[in-house]
Amino acid sequence: MKFFKYIIIAMASLVALVSCEKHDLAYQMEHIDAEDKALVVVWRLIPETSTTANRVYNITIDDQPLWGNNYTYMAARDWMPNQSRHYIMEPGVHNMKWFLKDGTCVYNQNFTAIAGMQEVCVTDYNAAPIVIDNNAEYPCDLTEHTAESFYLRFVNFMYADENYTTDYDYKLQYWYQDPTDLEWYPASDPVGFGEASAWYRIHIDQFAPERSGESGNGSSRFEDDNRVGYTVTAGSCSIYYKIKMIGANGEDLGWLTYNRKGGAEESDTEYKDYWTGYIGQHRIHYLRGMRVTNGGTSSNTAAWITQASKH
């Protein structure tokens, strides 16, 4: 019995020694120089309703699949890869194909990848992707205490109608309502179809009181709790957005409206939406869809925003 006891003690001592040794964790990594390679995110922003039948189960670049299984798919208003990753390829002209689960090819177009980060956005099955350059420096706020802002970029992919009209005679400018003074301020410069704005600083009031009857506005706190130092905050609040139409000479043409009844009279609705803003983040808001559509109130073809978080 003593013999076995000594073996157990010896083994325990050995395990203790091994566990105390320093172990360097190694991961398979490859340094990528963004100046020499194209870092690509593929977006599906076509005006369409998301269904099981139109899920894309395979995407190829130059006939090479982007993923190696038969259960990953890209739905409408989705992107690949997710979680702030990128596909890496050489800058230059590439061919991209999309396939349904049964192998049917539903998209086959060329695009030109640029060096660095970019969003390759498909907005029409019959047109080449629009490449949005994402290499601009990401701004940030350096503060002594908690910051009070995040940064936003606006991209215009709105078609005027179901004919996929893009040459409308105005540009679109994103606006936001400040959560403190409730005034409206520009959240982008005016941009035409297929264009992206610069980064704009959006003010966050993390202790803004919730306004009764207006879902999503404010910090979702009772007014008597909205005092600095009184309660812990998540560093966020909801921000309301509208869009202005800007004429060729810079004139204000009013707030953007959309129509889901094919342009029927008295069916125009002023665009307004809200999203939660988080301190220190960078968000891209893609305006996609059609200003005038016959899709009805439940349609995903009408003009609306899809949000992407970049950092």
KETI-396901 format. One record per residue (C-alpha): residue in one letter; x, y, z; residue number from 1. Coordinates in steps of 0.02 Angstrom, whole numbers. Example, Ala and Ser with C-alpha at 12.3 -4.5 7.8 and 13.67 -1.06 7.14 Angstrom:
2
@rest->A; X->615; Y->-225; Z->390; nr->1
@rest->S; X->684; Y->-53; Z->357; nr->2
% end
This chain:
311
@rest->M; X->0; Y->0; Z->0; nr->1
@rest->K; X->144; Y->117; Z->39; nr->2
@rest->F; X->216; Y->82; Z->-132; nr->3
@rest->F; X->56; Y->140; Z->-218; nr->4
@rest->K; X->44; Y->289; Z->-101; nr->5
@rest->Y; X->219; Y->345; Z->-150; nr->6
@rest->I; X->177; Y->327; Z->-335; nr->7
@rest->I; X->21; Y->433; Z->-313; nr->8
@rest->I; X->121; Y->566; Z->-219; nr->9
@rest->A; X->257; Y->565; Z->-352; nr->10
@rest->M; X->129; Y->583; Z->-493; nr->11
@rest->A; X->41; Y->725; Z->-402; nr->12
@rest->S; X->208; Y->814; Z->-380; nr->13
@rest->L; X->247; Y->792; Z->-565; nr->14
@rest->V; X->78; Y->864; Z->-615; nr->15
@rest->A; X->107; Y->1012; Z->-500; nr->16
@rest->L; X->278; Y->1045; Z->-577; nr->17
@rest->V; X->210; Y->1035; Z->-754; nr->18
@rest->S; X->65; Y->1148; Z->-714; nr->19
@rest->C; X->184; Y->1279; Z->-646; nr->20
@rest->E; X->291; Y->1282; Z->-802; nr->21
@rest->K; X->274; Y->1427; Z->-921; nr->22
@rest->H; X->183; Y->1383; Z->-1082; nr->23
@rest->D; X->181; Y->1500; Z->-1231; nr->24
@rest->L; X->16; Y->1494; Z->-1324; nr->25
@rest->A; X->38; Y->1495; Z->-1512; nr->26
@rest->Y; X->-94; Y->1534; Z->-1641; nr->27
@rest->Q; X->-85; Y->1514; Z->-1828; nr->28
@rest->M; X->-71; Y->1691; Z->-1891; nr->29
@rest->E; X->-21; Y->1776; Z->-2052; nr->30
@rest->H; X->24; Y->1959; Z->-2060; nr->31
@rest->I; X->-78; Y->2048; Z->-2193; nr->32
@rest->D; X->-19; Y->2213; Z->-2265; nr->33
@rest->A; X->-177; Y->2311; Z->-2305; nr->34
@rest->E; X->-79; Y->2416; Z->-2428; nr->35
@rest->D; X->-44; Y->2265; Z->-2538; nr->36
@rest->K; X->-200; Y->2157; Z->-2516; nr->37
@rest->A; X->-386; Y->2185; Z->-2538; nr->38
@rest->L; X->-488; Y->2156; Z->-2379; nr->39
@rest->V; X->-668; Y->2125; Z->-2434; nr->40
@rest->V; X->-839; Y->2114; Z->-2351; nr->41
@rest->V; X->-980; Y->2057; Z->-2467; nr->42
@rest->W; X->-1152; Y->2138; Z->-2439; nr->43
@rest->R; X->-1322; Y->2084; Z->-2503; nr->44
@rest->L; X->-1427; Y->2243; Z->-2511; nr->45
@rest->I; X->-1545; Y->2202; Z->-2653; nr->46
@rest->P; X->-1727; Y->2261; Z->-2631; nr->47
@rest->E; X->-1808; Y->2093; Z->-2595; nr->48
@rest->T; X->-1902; Y->1998; Z->-2462; nr->49
@rest->S; X->-1801; Y->1871; Z->-2363; nr->50
@rest->T; X->-1862; Y->1694; Z->-2394; nr->51
@rest->T; X->-1795; Y->1518; Z->-2371; nr->52
@rest->A; X->-1798; Y->1494; Z->-2560; nr->53
@rest->N; X->-1682; Y->1641; Z->-2599; nr->54
@rest->R; X->-1545; Y->1601; Z->-2473; nr->55
@rest->V; X->-1373; Y->1598; Z->-2552; nr->56
@rest->Y; X->-1277; Y->1443; Z->-2497; nr->57
@rest->N; X->-1120; Y->1467; Z->-2599; nr->58
@rest->I; X->-1021; Y->1618; Z->-2657; nr->59
@rest->T; X->-869; Y->1600; Z->-2768; nr->60
@rest->I; X->-735; Y->1725; Z->-2812; nr->61
@rest->D; X->-648; Y->1677; Z->-2974; nr->62
@rest->D; X->-735; Y->1507; Z->-2957; nr->63
@rest->Q; X->-659; Y->1477; Z->-2784; nr->64
@rest->P; X->-789; Y->1453; Z->-2644; nr->65
@rest->L; X->-782; Y->1574; Z->-2497; nr->66
@rest->W; X->-833; Y->1440; Z->-2372; nr->67
@rest->G; X->-824; Y->1252; Z->-2368; nr->68
@rest->N; X->-990; Y->1187; Z->-2300; nr->69
@rest->N; X->-1169; Y->1168; Z->-2358; nr->70
@rest->Y; X->-1258; Y->1245; Z->-2207; nr->71
@rest->T; X->-1189; Y->1423; Z->-2205; nr->72
@rest->Y; X->-1296; Y->1542; Z->-2306; nr->73
@rest->M; X->-1318; Y->1727; Z->-2342; nr->74
@rest->A; X->-1496; Y->1792; Z->-2325; nr->75
@rest->A; X->-1567; Y->1957; Z->-2387; nr->76
@rest->R; X->-1485; Y->2110; Z->-2305; nr->77
@rest->D; X->-1344; Y->1999; Z->-2242; nr->78
@rest->W; X->-1155; Y->2008; Z->-2261; nr->79
@rest->M; X->-1007; Y->1890; Z->-2266; nr->80
@rest->P; X->-895; Y->1862; Z->-2173; nr->81
@rest->N; X->-968; Y->1924; Z->-2009; nr->82
@rest->Q; X->-888; Y->1975; Z->-1844; nr->83
@rest->S; X->-780; Y->2114; Z->-1922; nr->84
@rest->R; X->-682; Y->1991; Z->-2028; nr->85
@rest->H; X->-631; Y->2008; Z->-2211; nr->86
@rest->Y; X->-597; Y->1899; Z->-2361; nr->87
@rest->I; X->-421; Y->1927; Z->-2425; nr->88
@rest->M; X->-380; Y->1936; Z->-2610; nr->89
@rest->E; X->-268; Y->2025; Z->-2733; nr->90
@rest->P; X->-322; Y->2198; Z->-2792; nr->91
@rest->G; X->-392; Y->2197; Z->-2968; nr->92
@rest->V; X->-538; Y->2128; Z->-3067; nr->93
@rest->H; X->-627; Y->1976; Z->-2994; nr->94
@rest->N; X->-782; Y->1876; Z->-3040; nr->95
@rest->M; X->-914; Y->1839; Z->-2908; nr->96
@rest->K; X->-1053; Y->1710; Z->-2921; nr->97
@rest->W; X->-1196; Y->1669; Z->-2802; nr->98
@rest->F; X->-1281; Y->1499; Z->-2795; nr->99
@rest->L; X->-1442; Y->1440; Z->-2713; nr->100
@rest->K; X->-1448; Y->1278; Z->-2615; nr->101
@rest->D; X->-1497; Y->1179; Z->-2772; nr->102
@rest->G; X->-1346; Y->1246; Z->-2866; nr->103
@rest->T; X->-1438; Y->1377; Z->-2969; nr->104
@rest->C; X->-1327; Y->1527; Z->-3008; nr->105
@rest->V; X->-1425; Y->1686; Z->-2971; nr->106
@rest->Y; X->-1285; Y->1814; Z->-2983; nr->107
@rest->N; X->-1133; Y->1826; Z->-3097; nr->108
@rest->Q; X->-1041; Y->1992; Z->-3107; nr->109
@rest->N; X->-864; Y->2063; Z->-3104; nr->110
@rest->F; X->-799; Y->2193; Z->-2983; nr->111
@rest->T; X->-634; Y->2283; Z->-2956; nr->112
@rest->A; X->-558; Y->2260; Z->-2783; nr->113
@rest->I; X->-448; Y->2399; Z->-2717; nr->114
@rest->A; X->-303; Y->2386; Z->-2596; nr->115
@rest->G; X->-357; Y->2397; Z->-2414; nr->116
@rest->M; X->-528; Y->2378; Z->-2332; nr->117
@rest->Q; X->-688; Y->2389; Z->-2433; nr->118
@rest->E; X->-872; Y->2343; Z->-2437; nr->119
@rest->V; X->-924; Y->2253; Z->-2598; nr->120
@rest->C; X->-1111; Y->2289; Z->-2605; nr->121
@rest->V; X->-1233; Y->2200; Z->-2720; nr->122
@rest->T; X->-1390; Y->2305; Z->-2743; nr->123
@rest->D; X->-1457; Y->2232; Z->-2907; nr->124
@rest->Y; X->-1449; Y->2055; Z->-2976; nr->125
@rest->N; X->-1416; Y->2126; Z->-3149; nr->126
@rest->A; X->-1278; Y->2250; Z->-3105; nr->127
@rest->A; X->-1098; Y->2244; Z->-3046; nr->128
@rest->P; X->-1068; Y->2269; Z->-2859; nr->129
@rest->I; X->-1034; Y->2443; Z->-2793; nr->130
@rest->V; X->-867; Y->2450; Z->-2701; nr->131
@rest->I; X->-864; Y->2567; Z->-2551; nr->132
@rest->D; X->-689; Y->2618; Z->-2500; nr->133
@rest->N; X->-670; Y->2594; Z->-2311; nr->134
@rest->N; X->-490; Y->2648; Z->-2293; nr->135
@rest->A; X->-522; Y->2821; Z->-2220; nr->136
@rest->E; X->-450; Y->2845; Z->-2045; nr->137
@rest->Y; X->-575; Y->2804; Z->-1909; nr->138
@rest->P; X->-598; Y->2959; Z->-1799; nr->139
@rest->C; X->-606; Y->2946; Z->-1610; nr->140
@rest->D; X->-628; Y->3056; Z->-1457; nr->141
@rest->L; X->-491; Y->3070; Z->-1325; nr->142
@rest->T; X->-571; Y->3121; Z->-1160; nr->143
@rest->E; X->-522; Y->3131; Z->-978; nr->144
@rest->H; X->-679; Y->3039; Z->-927; nr->145
@rest->T; X->-817; Y->2945; Z->-1020; nr->146
@rest->A; X->-843; Y->2997; Z->-1200; nr->147
@rest->E; X->-1010; Y->3064; Z->-1261; nr->148
@rest->S; X->-1014; Y->3015; Z->-1443; nr->149
@rest->F; X->-999; Y->2885; Z->-1578; nr->150
@rest->Y; X->-961; Y->2902; Z->-1763; nr->151
@rest->L; X->-1077; Y->2869; Z->-1909; nr->152
@rest->R; X->-1058; Y->2849; Z->-2097; nr->153
@rest->F; X->-1207; Y->2857; Z->-2216; nr->154
@rest->V; X->-1215; Y->2762; Z->-2382; nr->155
@rest->N; X->-1351; Y->2792; Z->-2512; nr->156
@rest->F; X->-1413; Y->2637; Z->-2605; nr->157
@rest->M; X->-1594; Y->2695; Z->-2624; nr->158
@rest->Y; X->-1678; Y->2668; Z->-2792; nr->159
@rest->A; X->-1812; Y->2792; Z->-2841; nr->160
@rest->D; X->-1936; Y->2659; Z->-2899; nr->161
@rest->E; X->-1957; Y->2479; Z->-2954; nr->162
@rest->N; X->-1868; Y->2518; Z->-3118; nr->163
@rest->Y; X->-1708; Y->2534; Z->-3016; nr->164
@rest->T; X->-1693; Y->2719; Z->-3059; nr->165
@rest->T; X->-1536; Y->2799; Z->-2987; nr->166
@rest->D; X->-1521; Y->2965; Z->-3081; nr->167
@rest->Y; X->-1642; Y->3064; Z->-2973; nr->168
@rest->D; X->-1609; Y->3252; Z->-2968; nr->169
@rest->Y; X->-1567; Y->3266; Z->-2784; nr->170
@rest->K; X->-1444; Y->3199; Z->-2656; nr->171
@rest->L; X->-1485; Y->3130; Z->-2485; nr->172
@rest->Q; X->-1421; Y->3197; Z->-2319; nr->173
@rest->Y; X->-1441; Y->3102; Z->-2156; nr->174
@rest->W; X->-1497; Y->3200; Z->-2002; nr->175
@rest->Y; X->-1508; Y->3153; Z->-1818; nr->176
@rest->Q; X->-1602; Y->3223; Z->-1669; nr->177
@rest->D; X->-1488; Y->3269; Z->-1526; nr->178
@rest->P; X->-1548; Y->3175; Z->-1370; nr->179
@rest->T; X->-1515; Y->3325; Z->-1257; nr->180
@rest->D; X->-1585; Y->3479; Z->-1345; nr->181
@rest->L; X->-1697; Y->3381; Z->-1466; nr->182
@rest->E; X->-1640; Y->3488; Z->-1613; nr->183
@rest->W; X->-1599; Y->3411; Z->-1783; nr->184
@rest->Y; X->-1420; Y->3411; Z->-1848; nr->185
@rest->P; X->-1333; Y->3342; Z->-2004; nr->186
@rest->A; X->-1267; Y->3164; Z->-1985; nr->187
@rest->S; X->-1188; Y->3159; Z->-2158; nr->188
@rest->D; X->-1144; Y->3264; Z->-2307; nr->189
@rest->P; X->-1264; Y->3252; Z->-2458; nr->190
@rest->V; X->-1228; Y->3095; Z->-2560; nr->191
@rest->G; X->-1295; Y->3026; Z->-2725; nr->192
@rest->F; X->-1334; Y->2846; Z->-2765; nr->193
@rest->G; X->-1186; Y->2731; Z->-2731; nr->194
@rest->E; X->-1093; Y->2862; Z->-2629; nr->195
@rest->A; X->-1037; Y->2861; Z->-2447; nr->196
@rest->S; X->-1020; Y->3009; Z->-2330; nr->197
@rest->A; X->-874; Y->3053; Z->-2218; nr->198
@rest->W; X->-878; Y->3000; Z->-2035; nr->199
@rest->Y; X->-990; Y->3112; Z->-1929; nr->200
@rest->R; X->-983; Y->3131; Z->-1740; nr->201
@rest->I; X->-1152; Y->3092; Z->-1659; nr->202
@rest->H; X->-1184; Y->3156; Z->-1483; nr->203
@rest->I; X->-1243; Y->3030; Z->-1352; nr->204
@rest->D; X->-1330; Y->3083; Z->-1192; nr->205
@rest->Q; X->-1320; Y->2924; Z->-1089; nr->206
@rest->F; X->-1430; Y->3001; Z->-953; nr->207
@rest->A; X->-1563; Y->3075; Z->-1068; nr->208
@rest->P; X->-1736; Y->3049; Z->-994; nr->209
@rest->E; X->-1854; Y->2931; Z->-1081; nr->210
@rest->R; X->-1994; Y->3026; Z->-1169; nr->211
@rest->S; X->-2162; Y->2953; Z->-1127; nr->212
@rest->G; X->-2251; Y->2870; Z->-1272; nr->213
@rest->E; X->-2100; Y->2871; Z->-1389; nr->214
@rest->S; X->-2029; Y->2696; Z->-1393; nr->215
@rest->G; X->-1842; Y->2682; Z->-1400; nr->216
@rest->N; X->-1802; Y->2864; Z->-1362; nr->217
@rest->G; X->-1690; Y->2918; Z->-1221; nr->218
@rest->S; X->-1595; Y->2799; Z->-1109; nr->219
@rest->S; X->-1748; Y->2698; Z->-1053; nr->220
@rest->R; X->-1727; Y->2764; Z->-876; nr->221
@rest->F; X->-1849; Y->2853; Z->-764; nr->222
@rest->E; X->-1815; Y->3039; Z->-757; nr->223
@rest->D; X->-1770; Y->3041; Z->-572; nr->224
@rest->D; X->-1635; Y->2910; Z->-604; nr->225
@rest->N; X->-1549; Y->3008; Z->-742; nr->226
@rest->R; X->-1419; Y->3096; Z->-636; nr->227
@rest->V; X->-1233; Y->3076; Z->-663; nr->228
@rest->G; X->-1162; Y->2968; Z->-524; nr->229
@rest->Y; X->-1332; Y->2908; Z->-469; nr->230
@rest->T; X->-1340; Y->2748; Z->-570; nr->231
@rest->V; X->-1233; Y->2642; Z->-684; nr->232
@rest->T; X->-1258; Y->2677; Z->-869; nr->233
@rest->A; X->-1231; Y->2566; Z->-1020; nr->234
@rest->G; X->-1157; Y->2713; Z->-1115; nr->235
@rest->S; X->-1295; Y->2719; Z->-1244; nr->236
@rest->C; X->-1456; Y->2800; Z->-1294; nr->237
@rest->S; X->-1575; Y->2793; Z->-1441; nr->238
@rest->I; X->-1552; Y->2918; Z->-1581; nr->239
@rest->Y; X->-1689; Y->2968; Z->-1703; nr->240
@rest->Y; X->-1647; Y->2994; Z->-1888; nr->241
@rest->K; X->-1726; Y->3079; Z->-2039; nr->242
@rest->I; X->-1663; Y->3108; Z->-2216; nr->243
@rest->K; X->-1666; Y->3271; Z->-2314; nr->244
@rest->M; X->-1670; Y->3289; Z->-2503; nr->245
@rest->I; X->-1540; Y->3415; Z->-2564; nr->246
@rest->G; X->-1556; Y->3494; Z->-2736; nr->247
@rest->A; X->-1419; Y->3517; Z->-2866; nr->248
@rest->N; X->-1384; Y->3694; Z->-2804; nr->249
@rest->G; X->-1384; Y->3645; Z->-2621; nr->250
@rest->E; X->-1565; Y->3693; Z->-2589; nr->251
@rest->D; X->-1664; Y->3604; Z->-2454; nr->252
@rest->L; X->-1804; Y->3505; Z->-2539; nr->253
@rest->G; X->-1879; Y->3443; Z->-2377; nr->254
@rest->W; X->-1884; Y->3279; Z->-2282; nr->255
@rest->L; X->-1878; Y->3118; Z->-2381; nr->256
@rest->T; X->-2042; Y->3023; Z->-2398; nr->257
@rest->Y; X->-2073; Y->2847; Z->-2461; nr->258
@rest->N; X->-2226; Y->2764; Z->-2539; nr->259
@rest->R; X->-2269; Y->2579; Z->-2522; nr->260
@rest->K; X->-2426; Y->2589; Z->-2629; nr->261
@rest->G; X->-2347; Y->2616; Z->-2800; nr->262
@rest->G; X->-2353; Y->2806; Z->-2789; nr->263
@rest->A; X->-2537; Y->2818; Z->-2745; nr->264
@rest->E; X->-2592; Y->2991; Z->-2690; nr->265
@rest->E; X->-2594; Y->3030; Z->-2504; nr->266
@rest->S; X->-2490; Y->2875; Z->-2471; nr->267
@rest->D; X->-2321; Y->2960; Z->-2443; nr->268
@rest->T; X->-2243; Y->2931; Z->-2272; nr->269
@rest->E; X->-2103; Y->3036; Z->-2201; nr->270
@rest->Y; X->-1951; Y->2929; Z->-2164; nr->271
@rest->K; X->-1906; Y->2922; Z->-1979; nr->272
@rest->D; X->-1819; Y->2786; Z->-1880; nr->273
@rest->Y; X->-1713; Y->2762; Z->-1724; nr->274
@rest->W; X->-1559; Y->2659; Z->-1680; nr->275
@rest->T; X->-1464; Y->2636; Z->-1518; nr->276
@rest->G; X->-1298; Y->2727; Z->-1517; nr->277
@rest->Y; X->-1155; Y->2665; Z->-1409; nr->278
@rest->I; X->-1011; Y->2771; Z->-1347; nr->279
@rest->G; X->-850; Y->2749; Z->-1445; nr->280
@rest->Q; X->-920; Y->2641; Z->-1585; nr->281
@rest->H; X->-917; Y->2666; Z->-1773; nr->282
@rest->R; X->-1075; Y->2625; Z->-1870; nr->283
@rest->I; X->-1119; Y->2626; Z->-2055; nr->284
@rest->H; X->-1301; Y->2656; Z->-2104; nr->285
@rest->Y; X->-1346; Y->2589; Z->-2277; nr->286
@rest->L; X->-1504; Y->2663; Z->-2351; nr->287
@rest->R; X->-1568; Y->2525; Z->-2467; nr->288
@rest->G; X->-1729; Y->2480; Z->-2556; nr->289
@rest->M; X->-1848; Y->2586; Z->-2662; nr->290
@rest->R; X->-1928; Y->2753; Z->-2626; nr->291
@rest->V; X->-2086; Y->2701; Z->-2720; nr->292
@rest->T; X->-2138; Y->2518; Z->-2718; nr->293
@rest->N; X->-2295; Y->2412; Z->-2726; nr->294
@rest->G; X->-2235; Y->2299; Z->-2587; nr->295
@rest->G; X->-2359; Y->2353; Z->-2453; nr->296
@rest->T; X->-2327; Y->2386; Z->-2269; nr->297
@rest->S; X->-2242; Y->2218; Z->-2237; nr->298
@rest->S; X->-2123; Y->2231; Z->-2385; nr->299
@rest->N; X->-1934; Y->2238; Z->-2366; nr->300
@rest->T; X->-1917; Y->2321; Z->-2536; nr->301
@rest->A; X->-1960; Y->2495; Z->-2470; nr->302
@rest->A; X->-1823; Y->2620; Z->-2427; nr->303
@rest->W; X->-1751; Y->2582; Z->-2256; nr->304
@rest->I; X->-1588; Y->2573; Z->-2158; nr->305
@rest->T; X->-1474; Y->2423; Z->-2130; nr->306
@rest->Q; X->-1342; Y->2452; Z->-1996; nr->307
@rest->A; X->-1164; Y->2384; Z->-1986; nr->308
@rest->S; X->-1045; Y->2400; Z->-1839; nr->309
@rest->K; X->-864; Y->2424; Z->-1890; nr->310
@rest->H; X->-776; Y->2438; Z->-1721; nr->311
% end
